[in-house]
Amino acid sequence: MTLLLVWILNAVALLIVAYILPGITVASFGSALIAALVLGLLNTLVKPVLILLTLPITLVTLGLFLLVLNALVFWFAGSVLKGFQVDGFWWAMLGALVYSIVSGALASLLLA
């Protein structure tokens, strides 16, 4: 039940991000649900491998390269899905940052 609620909260967070940032578009709530699922799967399966592969540069930049990895995963999801579009890397960087803030805030409000 908690997993389903987190999934819906992440979809709502994506809709909020698309409303705030003009470089990110989400076609519908269904598209937001699919995008939230894909982002969750990418963050669970692909991102740990990317972190391991880029560990030297992450250490040199004192962890700031993780922001770039978040943006790349966000941008990749936007390029793969039809109803979720990210217009460029900098929109992906800003979108990933706002998405993590909004989804964290929603989760802390509703799951506390």
C-alpha positions in Angstrom: 0.0 0.0 0.0 2.8 2.4 0.8 4.6 1.7 -2.5 1.4 2.5 -4.4 1.0 5.8 -2.5 4.7 6.7 -3.2 4.2 6.0 -6.9 1.1 8.2 -7.0 2.9 11.0 -5.1 5.8 10.8 -7.5 3.4 11.1 -10.4 1.9 14.2 -8.8 5.4 15.6 -8.2 6.1 15.2 -11.9 2.9 17.1 -12.8 3.9 19.9 -10.4 7.4 20.0 -12.0 5.8 20.2 -15.5 3.6 23.0 -14.3 6.5 25.0 -12.8 9.1 24.5 -15.5 8.3 25.3 -19.1 11.0 23.0 -20.5 9.3 19.9 -19.1 6.0 18.6 -20.3 3.7 15.8 -19.1 0.8 14.9 -21.4 -1.6 13.5 -18.7 -1.8 11.9 -15.3 -1.4 8.5 -16.9 1.8 9.7 -18.6 3.0 11.0 -15.2 2.3 7.6 -13.7 4.3 5.8 -16.3 7.1 8.3 -16.1 7.2 8.0 -12.3 7.4 4.2 -12.7 10.2 4.4 -15.3 12.1 7.0 -13.2 11.8 4.7 -10.2 13.0 1.7 -12.1 15.9 3.7 -13.6 16.9 5.0 -10.2 16.8 1.5 -8.7 18.4 -0.5 -11.5 20.6 1.8 -13.7 21.7 4.6 -11.4 23.7 2.4 -9.0 25.7 1.1 -11.9 26.3 4.6 -13.2 27.4 5.7 -9.7 29.9 2.9 -9.5 31.3 3.6 -13.0 31.7 7.3 -12.3 33.0 7.0 -8.7 36.4 8.6 -9.4 34.8 11.8 -10.9 32.2 11.8 -8.1 34.9 11.7 -5.5 37.0 14.5 -7.2 33.9 16.7 -7.4 33.0 15.9 -3.8 29.7 14.3 -4.9 28.5 17.1 -7.1 28.6 14.8 -10.1 25.7 13.0 -8.7 23.5 16.0 -9.7 24.7 15.4 -13.3 23.8 11.7 -13.0 20.3 12.6 -11.7 19.9 15.0 -14.6 21.0 12.4 -17.1 18.6 9.8 -15.8 15.8 12.3 -15.8 16.6 13.4 -19.4 16.9 9.8 -20.5 13.4 9.0 -19.1 12.1 12.1 -21.0 13.6 11.0 -24.2 12.3 7.4 -24.0 8.7 8.1 -23.0 6.1 9.7 -25.3 4.0 11.6 -22.8 7.0 12.9 -20.8 9.4 15.3 -22.5 12.4 17.2 -21.3 13.7 19.9 -23.7 17.4 19.7 -22.8 20.1 18.9 -20.3 19.7 22.1 -18.2 16.0 21.6 -18.0 16.7 18.0 -16.9 19.1 19.3 -14.3 16.6 21.8 -12.9 13.7 19.3 -13.3 15.5 16.6 -11.4 16.3 19.0 -8.6 12.7 20.3 -8.4 11.3 16.8 -8.7 13.4 15.5 -5.8 12.4 18.5 -3.6 8.7 18.3 -4.4 8.5 14.5 -4.1 10.4 14.6 -0.9 8.1 17.3 0.5 4.9 15.4 -0.6 6.2 12.2 0.9 7.1 13.8 4.2 3.7 15.5 4.4 1.6 12.5 3.6 3.7 9.6 4.9 4.7 11.1 8.2 
